[in-house]
Amino acid sequence: MFLQVAAASPLLAAPADDPVYHVVTRFSPAAKPGMPGPYPGQVVRVHSEKSIDAQADKVDRAVVKQMLSSGMRALTGDTRDEDAWARFISPQDVVGIKVNCSGAPRICSAPEVVAGIAENLVAIGVPAKQIYVYERFDNQLQSVGYPKYLPQGVTVTAAESSRGSILGYDPRTYVETSFFGEEDTRSNLVRLVADTLTKIVNVPNMKEHQAAGVTGCLKNIAYGNFSNVDRSHRFEKTNTRTFIGTLASTEPVRSRVVLNIMDGLRGVWHAGPFSNSARFRFYPKQLMFGTDPVAMDHKLIEVIEEKRKQEGAVSLFDRSRDHLGDNSDPNRNRYIREPGHVEYAATKGLGVYDNAKIQLKVIEL
């Protein structure tokens, strides 16, 4: 059965030039949606100077395991790793680990982090064959080399083996809108999410994004789970502010994303989401944990804003057309950024944006 929703409420229609979205899905909302989950407004940040050698760009896998353990225990209050993970995943689940490889191989969901997550899933009884590490584009995914880090039997797969392929998407679940009169007005859900996965662990990076402002939890599960999304930012004025939250709130994505672990071992503070210039990379040396993607992305904005301030760069929230241009200059950008997409997602019920209501727990290892 198809469920159709015309997103034309006064909220979505403001400002006047915002697009109208038509959401078509064959999935009903879960009784307990994954987002914002059992810990709304709660974020755990685990930092360790030992996690990565910035000079050698080498990750310490043992330290990452400690960070995963500390973060999960702090989030849930459990004293055993197995109990913490079992709050979100059962042995019967088919689990997707949604990685971000848009900046690969320089910046991506670190294989040491992804492997640590997979190992914890196996430890609570999830068979390796029921774990999928996935991304949209195969060439980006293959550049990382995840298989050599993962438990044997884990599948690494992409929705598009070649750019533009549509076979990896569900024709019956999509968000439709026209941004500029484009011919293809639909963005379809990744077929693996629609047909196979029962739970998703979201593993974004700490990155600035030229159009969206940041690319964190929300953008990774939105643009990373649907086709034909780059059309939202073809011009200087983009539609990322409302498109990201609309995609992220579409079923079954909203219900199946049960945990976010943000990889901030490495980061990008300008000219993201790619990492073509070493000048714009940095090393936050941290992981963030939570079930609330809005609260986590608000904290991501703070991290990127602070780094940009240190570097003498304009704010992510700057909207002056005087700063449009060649982004080899950190005070110029190709688009007017829309970090407001994070606050907008809160209006879709995806989490808590108000900083006064966000509880941040910081752990130093």
C-alpha positions as CSV (number, residue, x, y, z in Angstrom):
1,M,0.0,0.0,0.0
2,F,1.3,3.4,-0.9
3,L,1.2,6.3,1.5
4,Q,1.2,9.7,-0.1
5,V,1.9,12.9,1.7
6,A,1.9,16.3,0.0
7,A,4.3,18.4,2.0
8,A,2.5,21.7,1.6
9,S,1.9,22.8,5.2
10,P,2.5,26.5,6.1
11,L,5.7,25.5,7.8
12,L,7.1,23.8,4.7
13,A,5.9,26.6,2.4
14,A,7.9,29.3,4.3
15,P,9.8,31.0,2.8
16,A,7.7,31.4,-0.3
17,D,10.3,30.1,-2.6
18,D,10.7,26.8,-0.8
19,P,9.7,23.8,-3.0
20,V,6.7,21.6,-2.3
21,Y,7.6,17.9,-1.7
22,H,5.5,14.9,-2.5
23,V,6.6,11.9,-0.4
24,V,5.5,8.4,-1.7
25,T,6.4,5.4,0.4
26,R,5.1,1.9,0.9
27,F,6.2,1.9,4.5
28,S,4.2,2.8,7.5
29,P,5.9,4.6,10.5
30,A,7.2,2.3,13.2
31,A,5.7,2.3,16.6
32,K,9.0,3.6,17.9
33,P,10.8,5.6,15.2
34,G,14.6,5.4,15.3
35,M,15.0,9.2,15.2
36,P,15.3,11.0,17.5
37,G,15.2,7.7,19.4
38,P,15.5,7.0,23.1
39,Y,18.0,9.7,23.8
40,P,16.7,12.9,22.3
41,G,18.9,15.9,22.9
42,Q,21.7,13.8,24.3
43,V,25.2,13.8,22.7
44,V,28.3,12.0,23.9
45,R,31.7,13.2,22.7
46,V,34.8,11.0,23.2
47,H,38.2,12.6,22.5
48,S,41.6,11.0,22.5
49,E,44.8,12.6,21.4
50,K,46.1,9.1,20.9
51,S,43.4,8.1,18.4
52,I,45.2,9.2,15.3
53,D,48.8,10.4,14.5
54,A,48.1,13.6,12.5
55,Q,51.6,13.6,11.0
56,A,51.4,10.0,9.7
57,D,47.6,10.1,9.3
58,K,47.6,6.7,11.1
59,V,44.7,5.6,13.3
60,D,45.3,3.6,16.5
61,R,42.8,0.8,16.2
62,A,43.0,-0.2,19.9
63,V,42.3,3.4,21.0
64,V,39.3,3.6,18.7
65,K,37.9,0.4,20.3
66,Q,38.2,2.1,23.7
67,M,36.5,5.2,22.4
68,L,33.6,3.1,21.0
69,S,33.2,1.3,24.3
70,S,33.3,4.5,26.4
71,G,30.9,6.3,24.1
72,M,28.3,3.6,24.0
73,R,28.4,3.0,27.7
74,A,28.1,6.8,28.4
75,L,25.2,7.1,26.0
76,T,23.2,4.2,27.5
77,G,24.4,4.1,31.1
78,D,25.3,0.4,30.7
79,T,28.4,-1.1,32.2
80,R,28.9,-3.8,29.5
81,D,29.4,-3.1,25.8
82,E,27.1,-6.0,24.9
83,D,24.2,-4.5,26.9
84,A,24.7,-1.1,25.3
85,W,24.7,-2.4,21.7
86,A,21.8,-4.7,22.5
87,R,19.6,-1.7,23.3
88,F,19.6,-0.9,19.5
89,I,20.2,-4.2,17.7
90,S,19.1,-7.8,18.1
91,P,20.7,-11.0,16.6
92,Q,17.6,-11.2,14.3
93,D,18.3,-7.8,12.7
94,V,19.8,-7.2,9.3
95,V,22.1,-4.2,9.9
96,G,23.3,-1.6,7.5
97,I,26.3,0.5,8.5
98,K,25.9,3.7,6.4
99,V,29.3,5.0,5.7
100,N,30.3,8.3,4.1
101,C,32.9,8.0,1.3
102,S,32.4,11.3,-0.6
103,G,35.8,12.5,0.4
104,A,37.5,9.1,0.1
105,P,40.2,7.9,0.3
106,R,41.4,11.0,2.2
107,I,38.3,11.6,4.3
108,C,35.7,8.9,4.9
109,S,34.2,6.9,7.6
110,A,37.4,5.4,9.0
111,P,37.7,1.6,8.4
112,E,38.9,1.2,12.0
113,V,35.7,2.8,13.3
114,V,33.5,0.9,10.9
115,A,35.2,-2.4,11.8
116,G,34.9,-1.7,15.5
117,I,31.1,-1.2,15.0
118,A,30.8,-4.5,13.0
119,E,32.8,-6.4,15.7
120,N,30.5,-5.2,18.4
121,L,27.5,-6.3,16.3
122,V,29.0,-9.8,15.9
123,A,29.7,-9.8,19.6
124,I,26.0,-9.5,20.5
125,G,25.1,-12.3,18.1
126,V,24.4,-10.6,14.8
127,P,25.8,-13.0,12.1
128,A,28.4,-11.3,9.9
129,K,26.3,-12.2,6.8
130,Q,23.5,-10.0,8.2
131,I,25.8,-6.9,8.3
132,Y,26.1,-4.6,5.3
133,V,28.5,-1.7,4.9
134,Y,27.0,0.4,2.2
135,E,27.2,3.7,0.3
136,R,25.7,5.0,-2.9
137,F,28.7,5.1,-5.2
138,D,30.9,2.0,-5.8
139,N,34.0,3.8,-6.9
140,Q,34.1,5.9,-3.7
141,L,33.4,2.8,-1.6
142,Q,36.1,0.6,-3.2
143,S,38.8,3.3,-2.8
144,V,38.7,2.8,1.0
145,G,39.4,-0.9,1.3
146,Y,36.9,-1.8,4.0
147,P,36.9,-5.6,3.5
148,K,40.4,-6.1,4.9
149,Y,39.3,-4.6,8.2
150,L,35.9,-6.2,8.6
151,P,34.9,-9.5,10.2
152,Q,34.7,-12.2,7.5
153,G,31.3,-12.5,6.0
154,V,30.3,-8.8,6.2
155,T,29.1,-7.5,2.9
156,V,30.4,-4.2,1.4
157,T,28.0,-2.9,-1.3
158,A,27.0,0.2,-3.2
159,A,23.7,1.3,-4.7
160,E,25.3,2.4,-8.0
161,S,28.0,0.2,-9.6
162,S,28.2,2.8,-12.3
163,R,27.1,6.4,-11.9
164,G,23.5,7.0,-12.9
165,S,22.4,3.3,-12.6
166,I,18.8,3.1,-11.2
167,L,18.7,-0.7,-10.5
168,G,19.8,-0.1,-6.9
169,Y,16.8,2.1,-6.0
170,D,13.3,1.3,-5.0
171,P,10.8,2.6,-7.7
172,R,8.0,2.6,-5.1
173,T,9.5,4.9,-2.5
174,Y,10.6,8.3,-3.5
175,V,10.4,12.1,-2.8
176,E,9.3,14.1,-5.8
177,T,9.8,17.8,-6.4
178,S,10.9,20.1,-9.2
179,F,13.7,22.5,-8.2
180,F,14.4,24.2,-11.5
181,G,12.3,22.4,-14.1
182,E,14.6,19.4,-14.3
183,E,13.4,16.3,-16.3
184,D,13.9,13.8,-13.5
185,T,12.0,15.1,-10.4
186,R,12.2,12.0,-8.2
187,S,14.7,10.9,-5.6
188,N,14.3,7.2,-4.9
189,L,15.3,5.2,-1.8
190,V,18.2,2.8,-1.9
191,R,16.8,-0.7,-2.6
192,L,18.9,-2.3,0.1
193,V,17.3,-0.1,2.7
194,A,13.8,-0.8,1.3
195,D,14.1,-4.5,0.9
196,T,16.8,-5.9,3.2
197,L,17.8,-3.8,6.2
198,T,15.9,-3.7,9.5
199,K,18.3,-1.4,11.3
200,I,20.9,1.2,10.3
201,V,23.9,2.6,12.2
202,N,24.8,5.9,10.7
203,V,28.5,6.7,10.5
204,P,29.1,10.2,9.1
205,N,32.2,12.4,9.2
206,M,32.9,15.9,10.6
207,K,32.9,17.9,7.4
208,E,31.9,21.3,6.1
209,H,29.7,21.2,3.0
210,Q,29.8,23.9,0.4
211,A,26.0,23.8,-0.1
212,A,24.5,22.4,3.1
213,G,26.9,24.1,5.5
214,V,27.9,20.8,7.2
215,T,27.5,17.2,6.1
216,G,26.9,15.2,9.3
217,C,24.2,12.8,10.5
218,L,21.3,14.2,8.6
219,K,22.9,14.6,5.3
220,N,24.5,11.2,5.4
221,I,21.2,9.4,5.9
222,A,19.3,11.7,3.5
223,Y,21.5,12.2,0.5
224,G,23.3,8.9,1.2
225,N,20.0,6.9,1.0
226,F,18.3,8.5,-2.1
227,S,19.1,9.0,-5.7
228,N,19.3,12.1,-7.8
229,V,20.0,14.5,-4.9
230,D,22.7,16.7,-6.3
231,R,20.0,18.6,-8.3
232,S,19.2,20.4,-5.0
233,H,22.5,22.4,-5.3
234,R,23.1,23.1,-9.0
235,F,23.1,26.9,-8.4
236,E,24.4,29.4,-5.9
237,K,21.0,29.4,-4.1
238,T,20.3,25.8,-3.1
239,N,17.4,23.8,-1.8
240,T,19.4,21.9,0.8
241,R,17.7,23.6,3.7
242,T,14.5,21.7,3.3
243,F,15.4,18.8,1.1
244,I,17.7,17.1,3.7
245,G,15.2,17.0,6.5
246,T,12.4,15.9,4.1
247,L,14.5,12.9,2.9
248,A,15.7,12.0,6.4
249,S,12.1,11.9,7.8
250,T,10.8,9.7,5.0
251,E,9.9,6.1,6.0
252,P,11.5,3.7,6.4
253,V,14.7,5.8,6.8
254,R,13.4,7.6,9.9
255,S,12.5,4.3,11.7
256,R,15.5,2.2,10.7
257,V,18.3,4.6,11.7
258,V,18.6,3.7,15.4
259,L,22.1,5.0,16.2
260,N,24.6,7.6,15.0
261,I,28.3,7.4,15.5
262,M,30.1,10.4,14.0
263,D,33.6,9.8,13.0
264,G,35.6,12.9,13.9
265,L,39.1,11.5,13.8
266,R,39.6,13.5,10.7
267,G,37.6,16.4,9.4
268,V,37.2,19.0,6.7
269,W,36.6,22.7,7.6
270,H,36.3,24.2,4.1
271,A,35.6,23.1,0.5
272,G,33.8,20.0,1.6
273,P,32.4,17.3,1.3
274,F,35.5,16.4,-0.7
275,S,39.0,16.8,0.5
276,N,41.1,17.9,-2.5
277,S,43.3,20.3,-0.4
278,A,45.3,19.2,2.6
279,R,45.1,22.8,3.7
280,F,41.4,22.4,4.7
281,R,41.8,19.1,6.6
282,F,42.1,18.9,10.4
283,Y,42.1,16.3,13.1
284,P,39.4,16.7,15.8
285,K,40.4,13.3,17.1
286,Q,36.9,12.5,18.5
287,L,33.8,10.3,18.0
288,M,30.3,11.5,18.8
289,F,27.4,9.2,19.8
290,G,23.7,9.7,19.9
291,T,20.3,8.7,18.6
292,D,19.3,12.4,17.9
293,P,20.9,13.5,14.5
294,V,19.8,17.1,15.0
295,A,21.5,17.5,18.3
296,M,24.6,15.9,17.0
297,D,24.7,18.0,13.9
298,H,24.3,21.1,16.0
299,K,27.4,20.1,17.8
300,L,29.1,19.5,14.5
301,I,28.3,23.0,13.4
302,E,30.0,24.3,16.5
303,V,33.1,22.3,15.8
304,I,33.4,23.5,12.2
305,E,32.5,27.1,13.2
306,E,35.2,27.1,15.9
307,K,37.8,25.8,13.4
308,R,36.8,28.3,10.8
309,K,37.1,31.1,13.4
310,Q,40.6,29.9,14.3
311,E,41.5,30.0,10.6
312,G,40.0,33.5,10.1
313,A,37.3,32.2,7.7
314,V,33.7,33.6,7.5
315,S,30.9,31.8,9.4
316,L,29.0,28.9,7.8
317,F,25.9,31.2,8.3
318,D,27.3,34.0,6.1
319,R,25.0,34.7,3.2
320,S,26.8,37.6,1.5
321,R,27.0,37.2,-2.2
322,D,30.3,39.1,-1.9
323,H,31.8,35.9,-0.6
324,L,30.8,33.8,-3.6
325,G,33.6,32.6,-5.8
326,D,36.6,30.3,-6.0
327,N,36.7,28.3,-2.8
328,S,40.4,27.9,-2.8
329,D,40.0,31.0,-0.6
330,P,38.4,30.0,2.7
331,N,36.5,33.3,2.7
332,R,34.8,32.4,-0.6
333,N,32.4,29.6,-1.5
334,R,30.5,28.4,-4.6
335,Y,27.1,28.4,-2.9
336,I,25.2,30.2,-0.2
337,R,25.5,27.6,2.6
338,E,22.4,26.3,4.4
339,P,23.4,25.1,7.8
340,G,19.9,26.0,8.8
341,H,18.9,22.5,7.4
342,V,19.7,21.2,10.9
343,E,17.2,23.5,12.6
344,Y,14.7,22.7,9.9
345,A,15.0,19.0,10.5
346,A,14.0,19.7,14.1
347,T,10.6,20.9,12.8
348,K,10.2,17.5,11.1
349,G,10.5,15.9,14.5
350,L,13.9,14.4,13.9
351,G,15.5,15.8,17.0
352,V,16.4,18.7,19.4
353,Y,18.1,21.8,18.0
354,D,17.7,24.2,21.0
355,N,21.2,24.3,22.6
356,A,19.6,25.0,26.0
357,K,18.0,21.5,25.7
358,I,21.0,19.6,24.4
359,Q,23.0,17.6,27.0
360,L,26.6,17.2,26.0
361,K,28.8,14.7,27.8
362,V,32.5,15.0,27.1
363,I,34.9,12.1,27.8
364,E,38.7,12.4,27.5
365,L,40.7,9.2,27.0
